[in-house]
Amino acid sequence: MSYSALPDKSFWRRCLEAPDFHLRGIYDPRLLIGPEATIATAGSCFAQKIGHELRASSARFIDVEPVPQGLSMATAAQLGFGLFSARFGNIYSTAQLLQLAEDAFADRLRDEAFWHKDGRWFDGLRPRLEPGGFASQDLARAARRSHLAQVRRMFLEAEVFIFTLGLTERWEDARTGTVYPICPAVVDPAFADPAHRFHNARGTEVVADLDRTITLLTAMNPDLRFLFTVSPVPLMATATGGHVLAATARSKAVLRAAVDEICALHPIADYFPSCEIATQNPRLRDAFGADQREVRPEVVETIMDVFFAAQTGLRRHVATQSPSAEEAAAAELCDEVLLAAART
């Protein structure tokens, strides 16, 4: 084999000469999604954008905990409805995903994850989805058990599971290993506990988490396939004490390398390069909004154009009126925003 036989997309200069940087060639899916395939999504904040696009397409999108009648789009989102295929909120880490899958099939409730304040009880694994809490611990536990039943149903019904990896940094309980979606003390100082500790996962841990998740879920649903992507959104803050820029680069590099290992290990796993399209493409140097974190709507559009061009079994529907950037932001829930003002 020589370089002379390679296509234009394999050369930087030839890509640079093309108006679109040959982006249509960046995604050659191993996993083709047929028109009848049922799709479930989960992950970090950016996963909400992918889910929104899939809902608006011909895809058979699974939503096991749909928006109740009468709720506005923004209110529903703040309560965790309509964001993913179930009402689990943001799943930033692979450890959090593995924990959810294990709990769903074991019907496991974690006592240390039910928090009490001012006579109300809160589910620490979904702390922002019931902002007023529950009147009793029994009600909080019943709500979580009902949620786990729906997550179990989601995994059993899905044929394609799309997961967007967001962070390597996480907070967990030192006694039990229970992983929280965000530092509990940032949610509310009343939820702080000396047992809560910070952990920054290494690549080997991320690979092990994903490997265990795939093994568990395919044992329960042999037809399930996996499509991974890495969020292009930078960290809001890092608990390492280091610079947030270096922490972001480290996190994304670890996640990207880990997914590559998983795809080599599992033929039923594939990768979609949303992060690369937003962060590495010289044609999109201004891919982010004023805060330099939020991916601009037109860049999301480009990312999804690449996805649907390759996934020919799906049809992208053109909305009659796209939501404004403000409306789209209001219809998202990102726990990470709490870190902007935090000093924990």
N, C-alpha and C positions, 0 to 999 in steps of 0.2 A: 504493500500500500504506500502511496506517496501523496503529498499535498495537492498535486496537480489534479487529482480526481475528486477533490472535495468541492462541495457547493459554495456559492458566494457567501452564504450565511456563516461559514466557518472562518472567515477572514475579517478582521477589524476594518481594514481600509475599504473593502468592498461593501461592508455594512454601512460605513460612514458615508459612502457615496450614494446610498439609497435613501430616498426621502423618509422612509419609515424604519430605517435601520434593519430591514428584513425581519421585522418582528414576527411576522406570520410564521417564520420558520423556527422560532425559539421553543415552541411547544409541539412536540411530536408524541402524542399520548400513547402510552402502553395500554392504558385503561380507556377503552372507548365506552361512552355512556349511551346506551340505546334509548329510543324514545319511550319505552315502557319501564325503564329502570326507576325504582324508587330511590330518592336521594335524601339524605339527612346531613345537616351541617352542625358544627360546633367550633368553638375556638375563641380567639381573642377578638378585640373590637373590630378589626378589619374583616373578620369572618361574617360580620353582620352585613357588610356591603355585598359580599359574594352571595349570601343567602337572599338578600333583597333582589338581586339580579336573577337568581334561579326561580324565585317565586313569580317573577314577571315574565318567565319564559315558558316554553312548553314542557319543562321538566316536571316530573311527578314528585313534587316537593312534599316531604313528610312534616307535618306539624301536629304533634300529639297533644299539645296544650295550647290550643288556638286562642286568639284574642276574644274575650267575652264581648257580647253585643253591647253597644252603647259607649265603649271606651274610645277616646280619640287616639290617633296614632302615637302622639307624644306621650300621653298618659299610659297607654298600653306598654310602650317601650320602657318607661321608667319602672314599671312593675314586672318587667321581664317577659312580656308577651310579644310574639311576632318577631323576635330577634333571631332565634335559632329554631331547631326542630323540636326542642322541648324547653321548658322554662328553667334552665339551669344557670342562666346568666353567662358572663364571660368565663371561659376556661382558658387560662393563660399558659399553664404548664402541662407537660406530658404526665407528670405525677398526679396532677389534679384530674386529668382524663382517665388515667388508669384507676384511680380511687373511685371515680363515679361509676365506671363499668363494673368494678368489683362489688361496690355497694348495691348497685341495681340488681345484680343477679344473686347476691347473698341476702338481699332485703335487710341490709345492715344499717342501723342507726348509730351514730357516734355521739355518746353522751357529752363528751367534752365540747362538741360543736353546737350545743344549745346554750345560749347566753341569756342572762336575766338582768333586767334594768327597769327600775320604777314600776314594778308589778307586771311587766310585759316580758314575753319570751321571744327570742330571735333565733333563726336558723343561721348559724355562723358560716355555713357553706353556701348560703344565698342571702347574705346579710342586708342587701339593698333592695331585694325584691318584695319584701313586706316591711316598708319603712316604719310602720306603727307597731310592728311585732304582733304577737298572738296573746290572747288573754290568759292562756295557761300553757304549761309545757306539754300537756297531752295534745292540745290542738296543734302546737308546733311540730310535734312528732308525727301526728296523723297527716299533716300536710306534706311533710318530707317523705313519709312512706308512700303516699299517693303519687308524689312526684317520681319516686324511684320506680314505681310500677309503670309509669308512662315512659320513662327512659328505657326501661327493659323492653317495652313494646316497640319503641323507636329502633333499637338495635336489632330486634328480631324481624321487623318489617323492612328495614333498609336493605338495598342491594349495593348502594354506593354510600360511603361515609366520607364526607369532606371535612377535614380538620385543619384549621389554621393555627400553626404554632406561633406563640407570641413572645414568651419570656423563658429564660432559664432561672431567673430569680424567683424565690417563693418564700412563704412563711408557713411554718408547720408547728405542730405540737411535739415537743421533745419527748413526751411520755409515750405517745401512741403513734407518732408519725403522720397524724391527720394533717392534710394539706388544705390551707385556706386560700380563697381566691385573691385575697389582699391582706395586708397587715391588719390584724383585728383592732389594734390601738388606733389606726388611722380611721377606721369606720366610726369608732367612738372610744374615747379613753377609758370608758367604763368596761370595755371588753378586753383590756390588756391583762395579760397573765404572764408571770415569770417563765412559764413553760413554753411560751411562744418564741420561736427562734427563726433566724434567717438562714436560708440555704441557697447557694448558687450552684445549680446542677452542672456536672461535667458532661462531656459528650457521651461517655460510656453509660451514664445514668439515663440520659435521654433515649439512647438506643434501647436500653433494657426496658424502660417504661413502654415504649412503642411496641417492642417485641412482645411483651407480656399482654398488652392490650389487644393486639392482633390475634394472638394465640387464644385468649379468652373469648373474644367476640366471634371468631370463626368456629370455635368449638360449639357455640350456641347457635350460630347462623352461618353454615358453610358457604352460603351464596354471597356473603358480604365481601366487598372489595373496598379499597382505601385510596383516597386521593388526598395527599398532603400538600400544604402550601405554607409559606412563612410570611408573617405579616411584615410589611415594609415600614410600619410605624415605629419611630424611635421610642425608647423608654421615656416615660414621664420623669422618673427619678430612679436612682440606683441606691440600694441599701449597702453597697460595698464600701462606701466612703470615697470611692474613686470618682473620676470624671464620667459624667453621664454619656459622653460621646464614645469613650473607650468601652464603657460597659455595654452600650448598644451594639457596637461592632462585635464585641466578644459574644454577646447573646445570639445575634443573628448568625454569626459564623458557626457556632456550636450547633444551633438548630438545623442549619442548612446541611452541615456535614452529617449530622445524625440521620436526617431523612434520607440522604444518599445511601448510607449504610443499610437502612431499613429496606429501601427499594431493591438493593442488591440481595438482601436476605429473603425478601418476600415478593414473588412474581405478581401477587395480587395487590401490590402497593405501587403507587405512581406519584409523581411530583409535578405540580404546576408552578412555574416561576414568576409569581406575582411580585415577589420582593425584588427580583432582578429587573423586571420591567420598570418599576417605579424608581429604583435607587441607582441602577448601573447604566441605564440607557442615556447616552450623551444628548439625545434629542429631547429628553425630559429632565433637564437639569433643574427646572423649577417645578418639580412634581408635587411639592407640598404647599399648603396654604400659608397664611401670615405667621402662624405659630410654628411653622416648619416641622409639624408632626402630622397634621391632617392631610391625607392624600386628596388632592383636588379632584372634583367630580369628573373632569375631562380625562384625567389620568386613570381613574377607575374605569371610565368608559373604554379607554384603550386596552386596559388589562382584560376586561371582559370581552372585548372584540376579539382578542387573541384566543381566549378560551373558547368562545362559541365558533370561531372559524375552524378550530381543530376538532371540536366535538360536534361533528356534523349531524349526529342523531338528535340534537336539540335545536330548537328554533328560538331565536331571541325575539321577543315581542317589543315593538316600539310603543312606549307609553304616549298617550295623547298629551300629557302635561307632566313633565318631570318636576319633582320637588326642588325647591330652592336649596342652596347649601345650608341655610339656617333651618329649614324644615327637616332636611335629612339629618342634621346634627341633633335636632330635638327628638328625632325618632330612633336614636341610638342610646345605648347604656354602656358606658365604659368606666369600670371601677377605678382604673388608673388615674382618672382626673382628680380623685381625692388626694393623690400624692403631690399635686402641684403646690398645695399650701401646707404640706405636712413637714414636720421636722422631728421624725421619730427614729 
